[in-house]
């Protein structure tokens, strides 16, 4: 994953709660760039932006801390799985609220049969995919 991310030249990695933290923290450490946490509701301290989004089984909220990103940041969003695309799109909206530039996203696994990639607003890469 870090090899693919490095080619996009990000200045920050945004990790989606919680399994995205596993991959994103290693990538950020290896590339020596900042790590931004996108968490479920109520887990982050300080001033935050909030985004409600739909899941295949309901709704949820994600949050990001204000002022941890700026307009000079180029961000890659990292999570473990791309399913319907709702979580990634919510993350994109949160990053945009901080005026940072989104370069794309990456996941370990993509559930292709759920068509999540078609709903994403930015380029996405997956290392593995499942069609059924």
Secondary structure as GFF3:
##gff-version 3
##sequence-region A 1 132
A	DSSP	alpha_helix	2	7	.	.	.	ID=ss1
A	DSSP	beta_strand	12	16	.	.	.	ID=ss2
A	DSSP	alpha_helix	19	31	.	.	.	ID=ss3
A	DSSP	beta_strand	34	40	.	.	.	ID=ss4
A	DSSP	beta_strand	48	55	.	.	.	ID=ss5
A	DSSP	beta_strand	58	65	.	.	.	ID=ss6
A	DSSP	beta_strand	74	82	.	.	.	ID=ss7
A	DSSP	alpha_helix	86	97	.	.	.	ID=ss8
A	DSSP	beta_strand	101	111	.	.	.	ID=ss9
A	DSSP	three_ten_helix	112	114	.	.	.	ID=ss10
A	DSSP	alpha_helix	116	119	.	.	.	ID=ss11
A	DSSP	beta_strand	124	130	.	.	.	ID=ss12
###
